Amino acid sequence: MSTNRRVNNEDRPRLPEEDASLYLHPQTLARLKTFELRAKMIVEGVMSGQHRSPYHGFSVEFAQHRPYVAGDDVRHLDWKVYGRSDKLQLKQYQQETNLDLITLVDCSGSMDYGSRSFEEASGAGRATSLDGRAHWSKFDHATALAAALSYITLRQGDRAGLFVFADEVRAAVKRSSQNTAWRQIVGALSTHPVDRPTDLGRAVDQALSNVRNRCLLAVISDFFDDPETIRAAVARVRHRGHDMIAFQVVDRQELRFEMRDEAPFEGLEGEDAIRLDPRSIRDGYLAAFEAHREHVERVMRKFGFEYQLVDTYEWLGPALAAFVAKRTAMMKRSKYG
């Protein structure tokens, strides 16, 4: 991975607060900060947090009793049980451990597409992006979503990390729970999509090679990749015992294909331009697009992961808050919550 590099405060300029707000509007932060993001699988970690560990210890939440063995700490004897049964029993508790969130953000060429005005979408009072673009791209929306997930995770005292990928991992932020982590993540997300195709399989392999403990992976992409490549990558995540959320980010025009005028259609990942009448191919396009979207969702559900379609025309805050609230409620109802 010769092109990969670790992102830190030294090799990327730190964004001022007004620039960071483009990736996560303050109103969105206020709306999201009360929600928890829990993994539905038992996760491992080394720091104290809010998530149950499979390891029994002497922490804060009672789990079960076990018989006393010579050498055990007598401070954890349950004297009430002894009084009723004349047997020495120790209280065991669930250890609490942290959740490591690793966000993978697609920066391939197709993520550079956008039909919505930047001023309308950003909510930051700017007519253009920092690099002069007038349209809000799928990558802009993906970075806002990644920043939001990282913000929630860090507020819980957990660790958040980041991989930005296209045909391979292009940048990474090491997992951390420090206050500076979110700034590093926002800094890494201030990059621009590259004129390269998506290779989810390679990116997942490169990300997992840096992970030793179970984590929650949030993959944010348009998933414009080979269906078998997607399936194989998701299978490897499941095989390694991680949890995952798939956010498929699409533009409103990709969903509805409402263009009417004949024009050259140019690919964003090196494809040649083709002049087309969009009205003549609309039905076929919509059928193919929906078939691929359904395949992505079906693969995620098959392996027990969650899937969320994200429309770049929809404001990030309410949709993300509703998703996280739903996930939190599900986790609390499960045996792991």
C-alpha positions in Angstrom: 0.0 0.0 0.0 2.5 2.5 -1.1 0.0 5.2 -1.6 -1.5 4.9 1.9 -0.5 7.3 4.6 -1.5 8.0 8.1 -3.3 11.3 8.6 -2.3 13.5 11.6 -2.1 17.1 12.6 1.3 17.6 11.1 0.6 16.4 7.5 -2.8 18.0 7.0 -3.8 21.6 7.8 -6.3 21.9 10.6 -9.5 23.4 9.5 -11.0 26.4 11.3 -14.3 25.9 13.0 -16.3 27.6 10.2 -14.8 25.1 7.7 -15.5 22.1 9.9 -19.2 23.3 10.1 -19.6 22.6 6.4 -19.2 18.9 7.2 -21.5 18.9 10.2 -23.9 21.7 10.8 -24.1 22.8 14.5 -27.9 22.1 14.4 -27.1 18.5 13.4 -24.7 18.1 16.3 -27.2 19.4 18.8 -29.8 17.0 17.4 -27.6 14.0 17.5 -25.6 14.3 20.7 -28.2 12.6 23.0 -28.2 9.4 21.0 -26.1 6.3 21.6 -24.5 4.2 18.9 -24.2 0.6 20.1 -22.9 -2.4 18.3 -25.2 -5.3 18.3 -22.3 -7.7 18.7 -20.3 -7.9 21.9 -17.2 -5.8 21.4 -13.8 -5.9 22.9 -11.7 -3.0 24.1 -9.4 -1.7 26.7 -11.0 1.5 28.0 -14.1 1.9 30.2 -17.2 2.8 28.2 -20.8 2.0 27.8 -20.7 -1.4 26.0 -20.8 -4.9 27.5 -17.9 -7.2 27.2 -18.0 -11.0 27.0 -15.5 -11.1 29.9 -16.9 -11.3 33.4 -15.2 -9.1 36.0 -16.1 -7.0 39.0 -17.6 -3.9 37.4 -20.9 -2.1 37.8 -23.7 -4.3 36.4 -24.6 -7.7 38.1 -24.5 -10.7 35.8 -24.6 -13.9 37.9 -23.3 -15.8 40.9 -20.5 -18.4 41.0 -19.2 -20.6 43.9 -16.4 -19.1 46.0 -13.0 -20.6 45.4 -10.1 -20.2 47.8 -8.1 -17.1 46.9 -11.1 -15.1 45.6 -11.6 -11.6 46.8 -14.0 -11.9 49.8 -15.3 -8.3 49.1 -17.5 -9.7 46.4 -19.1 -12.4 48.5 -22.9 -12.2 48.5 -23.7 -12.4 52.2 -27.5 -12.4 51.6 -27.1 -15.6 49.6 -24.9 -17.1 52.4 -27.6 -16.2 54.9 -30.3 -18.0 53.0 -28.3 -21.0 51.7 -25.2 -21.3 53.9 -23.2 -21.3 50.7 -20.4 -18.9 49.7 -21.3 -17.3 46.4 -19.5 -14.5 44.6 -21.2 -11.8 42.6 -20.0 -11.6 39.0 -20.6 -8.5 36.9 -20.4 -7.5 33.3 -17.4 -5.5 32.4 -18.0 -2.4 30.4 -15.8 -1.8 27.4 -15.5 0.7 24.6 -16.9 0.5 21.1 -14.4 1.0 18.3 -16.1 2.7 15.3 -14.2 2.5 12.0 -15.8 4.5 9.2 -14.9 3.8 5.6 -15.7 6.6 3.2 -15.7 6.1 -0.6 -13.8 8.8 -2.4 -13.9 7.2 -5.9 -14.8 9.2 -9.0 -18.5 8.5 -8.9 -18.8 10.1 -5.5 -18.0 13.4 -7.1 -21.4 13.6 -8.7 -24.0 16.0 -7.4 -27.1 17.8 -8.7 -28.0 19.8 -5.6 -26.7 23.3 -5.0 -24.0 23.5 -2.3 -25.7 26.5 -0.7 -29.0 24.7 -0.2 -27.4 21.5 1.0 -24.7 22.6 3.3 -26.8 24.8 5.6 -23.7 27.0 6.2 -24.7 30.1 4.2 -22.1 29.5 1.5 -22.8 29.6 -2.2 -19.8 27.3 -3.0 -17.5 24.9 -1.3 -14.1 25.8 -0.1 -12.6 24.6 -3.4 -15.2 26.6 -5.5 -17.7 23.9 -6.4 -21.3 25.0 -6.7 -22.9 21.6 -6.3 -23.2 19.4 -3.2 -21.7 16.0 -4.2 -22.3 12.5 -2.8 -18.9 12.8 -1.3 -19.9 15.9 0.6 -22.9 14.1 2.0 -20.8 11.1 2.9 -18.3 13.2 4.8 -21.0 14.9 6.7 -22.4 11.5 7.7 -18.9 10.2 8.6 -18.3 13.2 10.8 -21.7 12.8 12.5 -21.1 9.1 13.3 -17.6 9.9 14.6 -18.9 12.8 16.7 -21.5 10.6 18.4 -19.0 7.9 19.1 -16.4 10.2 20.6 -19.1 11.9 22.8 -19.7 8.4 24.3 -16.0 8.2 25.2 -15.4 5.5 22.6 -12.8 5.3 19.9 -13.3 6.5 16.3 -11.1 5.9 13.3 -11.4 6.5 9.6 -10.3 5.1 6.2 -10.9 7.1 3.0 -10.8 4.7 0.0 -11.3 4.4 -3.7 -9.4 1.6 -5.5 -7.4 1.3 -2.3 -7.2 3.1 1.1 -6.1 6.7 0.4 -5.9 8.1 3.9 -6.5 6.9 7.4 -6.9 8.3 10.9 -5.9 6.0 13.7 -8.6 5.1 16.2 -8.7 7.4 19.2 -11.0 8.7 21.9 -9.1 11.9 22.4 -10.7 15.3 21.9 -8.5 15.9 18.9 -9.7 12.9 17.0 -12.7 14.5 15.5 -10.6 17.4 14.2 -8.3 14.9 12.6 -11.2 13.0 11.0 -12.7 16.2 9.7 -9.3 17.2 8.3 -9.0 13.8 6.5 -12.5 14.2 5.1 -11.6 17.6 3.5 -9.9 15.8 0.6 -11.5 15.5 -2.8 -12.7 12.4 -4.8 -10.1 10.8 -7.1 -10.6 9.7 -10.7 -10.5 6.1 -9.7 -13.0 3.2 -9.5 -14.3 1.7 -6.3 -12.7 -1.4 -5.1 -14.5 -2.2 -1.8 -12.9 -5.6 -1.5 -9.4 -4.2 -1.5 -10.3 -1.4 0.8 -12.0 -3.7 3.3 -9.0 -6.0 3.3 -6.6 -3.1 3.9 -8.7 -1.8 6.7 -9.2 -5.1 8.4 -5.4 -5.8 8.3 -5.1 -2.9 10.8 -7.8 -4.2 13.2 -7.2 -6.8 15.9 -10.3 -6.4 18.0 -13.9 -6.5 17.0 -15.3 -3.2 15.8 -18.3 -1.6 14.2 -17.6 -0.7 10.6 -19.7 2.0 9.0 -19.2 1.8 5.2 -20.4 5.0 3.4 -20.4 4.6 -0.4 -22.6 4.6 -3.5 -21.6 0.9 -3.8 -21.0 1.3 -7.5 -18.9 -1.8 -7.6 -19.2 -5.3 -8.9 -21.9 -7.2 -7.0 -19.7 -10.2 -6.3 -16.9 -8.0 -5.0 -19.4 -6.4 -2.6 -20.7 -9.8 -1.4 -17.2 -11.2 -0.9 -16.1 -8.1 1.1 -19.2 -8.2 3.3 -18.6 -12.0 3.9 -15.1 -11.3 5.1 -16.3 -8.7 7.6 -18.7 -11.2 9.0 -16.1 -13.9 9.1 -13.8 -11.7 11.1 -16.6 -11.2 13.7 -17.2 -7.5 13.1 -20.5 -5.6 12.9 -21.3 -3.3 10.1 -23.7 -0.6 8.9 -23.9 0.1 5.1 -24.9 3.6 4.1 -25.6 3.8 0.4 -25.3 7.4 -0.6 -27.1 8.4 -3.9 -28.0 11.6 -5.6 -31.7 12.4 -6.3 -31.1 12.3 -10.0 -29.6 8.8 -9.8 -32.7 7.7 -7.9 -35.2 9.3 -10.3 -33.3 10.1 -13.5 -35.5 13.1 -14.4 -33.2 14.5 -17.1 -34.9 15.3 -20.4 -32.5 16.9 -22.8 -30.2 14.9 -25.1 -26.6 15.4 -23.9 -23.2 13.7 -23.6 -23.0 11.5 -20.5 -19.5 11.2 -19.2 -18.3 8.7 -16.7 -16.4 9.9 -13.6 -14.1 7.0 -13.4 -12.4 7.1 -16.8 -15.3 6.0 -19.0 -15.8 7.5 -22.4 -18.6 10.1 -23.0 -21.7 8.8 -24.7 -24.4 11.1 -26.2 -27.8 9.9 -25.1 -31.5 10.9 -25.0 -32.2 10.2 -21.3 -35.9 9.8 -22.0 -35.3 6.8 -24.2 -33.3 4.9 -21.6 -35.0 6.0 -18.4 -37.0 2.9 -17.8 -34.1 0.6 -18.4 -31.8 2.7 -16.3 -34.2 2.8 -13.4 -34.7 -1.0 -13.5 -31.0 -1.6 -13.5 -30.3 0.9 -10.7 -33.0 -0.6 -8.5 -31.8 -4.1 -9.1 -28.3 -3.2 -8.0 -29.6 -1.3 -5.0 -31.7 -4.2 -4.0 -28.7 -6.5 -4.4 -26.6 -4.4 -2.0 -29.4 -4.3 0.6 -30.0 -8.1 0.2 -26.3 -8.9 0.8 -26.2 -6.7 3.9 -29.3 -8.3 5.4 -28.1 -11.8 4.5 -25.0 -11.4 6.6 -27.0 -9.8 9.5 -25.9 -6.2 8.8 -28.0 -3.1 8.6 -28.5 -1.1 5.4 -29.6 2.5 5.0 -30.3 4.3 1.7 -29.2 8.0 2.0 -30.6 10.6 -0.5 -28.3 13.6 -0.8 -31.3 15.9 -1.1 -32.5 14.9 2.4 -31.2 16.9 5.4 -28.7 14.8 7.3 -29.8 15.5 10.9 -33.3 14.0 11.1 -32.5 10.9 9.0 -29.4 10.1 10.9 -30.9 10.7 14.3 -33.9 8.5 13.4 -31.5 5.7 12.2 -29.4 5.9 15.3 -32.4 6.0 17.6 -33.9 2.9 15.9 -30.6 1.1 16.2 -30.2 2.0 19.9 -33.7 0.8 20.7 -33.0 -2.5 18.9 -29.8 -3.0 20.8 -31.5 -2.4 24.1 -34.1 -5.0 23.3 -31.4 -7.5 22.3 -29.5 -9.7 24.6 -26.4 -7.6 24.0 -28.1 -4.2 24.8 
